[in-house]
Amino acid sequence: MTKDHGPSIKDDKLYEDLRGQGYSAEKAARIANAKANPDMHPSKKGGKAPPYEDWTKEDLYERAQEIGVDGRSQMSKDELIAALRNH
């Protein structure tokens, strides 16, 4: 049975499924709420940006700084990619 996550989560089942796949609570909530909104059309694949593996470490660091990833200055390129994907 799907748990009610309150009014801030619009699609509880999708939220739980995404959390079960390893998505962060914040990301799962964003996706579940966007899918529940008929005016939004989020895709699982994402946008047109190149994959993080093609970015430079400096670009990854700047993106991590924009979204507030803690500990980014000590991270390797692979760690920055993982942190960005899990944010």
C-alpha positions as CSV (number, residue, x, y, z in Angstrom):
1,M,0.0,0.0,0.0
2,T,1.3,3.4,-0.9
3,K,2.1,5.7,2.0
4,D,0.6,9.3,1.9
5,H,3.6,11.7,2.0
6,G,1.4,14.7,2.6
7,P,0.4,17.6,0.3
8,S,3.9,18.4,-0.9
9,I,4.1,15.1,-2.9
10,K,1.5,14.9,-5.7
11,D,2.1,11.3,-6.8
12,D,3.0,9.1,-3.8
13,K,3.4,5.9,-5.8
14,L,5.8,7.4,-8.3
15,Y,7.7,9.0,-5.4
16,E,8.1,5.7,-3.6
17,D,9.1,4.0,-6.9
18,L,11.8,6.6,-7.5
19,R,13.1,6.4,-4.0
20,G,13.3,2.6,-4.4
21,Q,15.5,3.2,-7.5
22,G,17.9,5.2,-5.4
23,Y,16.8,8.8,-6.3
24,S,17.2,11.4,-3.5
25,A,14.1,12.5,-1.7
26,E,14.4,16.0,-3.4
27,K,14.8,14.6,-6.9
28,A,12.1,12.0,-6.5
29,A,9.7,14.7,-5.2
30,R,10.5,17.0,-8.2
31,I,9.9,14.2,-10.7
32,A,6.7,12.9,-9.0
33,N,5.3,16.4,-8.8
34,A,6.2,17.3,-12.4
35,K,4.6,14.1,-13.7
36,A,1.5,14.8,-11.8
37,N,1.2,18.3,-13.4
38,P,-0.6,18.0,-16.8
39,D,1.2,21.1,-18.0
40,M,4.7,19.6,-17.5
41,H,6.2,16.8,-19.6
42,P,9.3,15.6,-17.8
43,S,11.2,12.8,-19.5
44,K,13.3,10.2,-17.8
45,K,16.1,10.8,-20.2
46,G,16.6,14.5,-19.5
47,G,17.6,17.4,-21.6
48,K,20.1,18.0,-24.4
49,A,23.2,18.7,-22.3
50,P,26.1,16.3,-22.9
51,P,26.7,13.6,-20.2
52,Y,28.7,14.7,-17.2
53,E,31.6,12.4,-18.3
54,D,32.2,14.8,-21.2
55,W,32.4,17.9,-18.9
56,T,35.7,19.2,-17.5
57,K,36.3,18.9,-13.8
58,E,36.2,22.7,-13.6
59,D,32.7,22.7,-15.3
60,L,31.5,20.0,-12.9
61,Y,32.8,22.0,-9.9
62,E,31.0,25.1,-11.1
63,R,27.8,23.2,-11.5
64,A,28.2,21.7,-8.0
65,Q,28.8,25.1,-6.6
66,E,25.6,26.4,-8.3
67,I,23.5,23.8,-6.6
68,G,25.3,23.8,-3.3
69,V,27.0,20.4,-3.2
70,D,29.0,20.2,0.1
71,G,32.6,19.1,0.0
72,R,33.0,19.7,-3.7
73,S,36.5,21.2,-3.4
74,Q,37.9,17.9,-2.2
75,M,36.1,15.7,-4.8
76,S,37.6,14.0,-7.8
77,K,35.9,14.3,-11.2
78,D,34.1,10.9,-10.6
79,E,33.0,12.0,-7.2
80,L,31.6,15.3,-8.6
81,I,29.6,13.4,-11.2
82,A,28.2,11.1,-8.6
83,A,27.3,14.0,-6.3
84,L,25.6,15.9,-9.1
85,R,23.6,12.9,-10.2
86,N,22.5,12.2,-6.6
87,H,21.5,15.8,-5.8
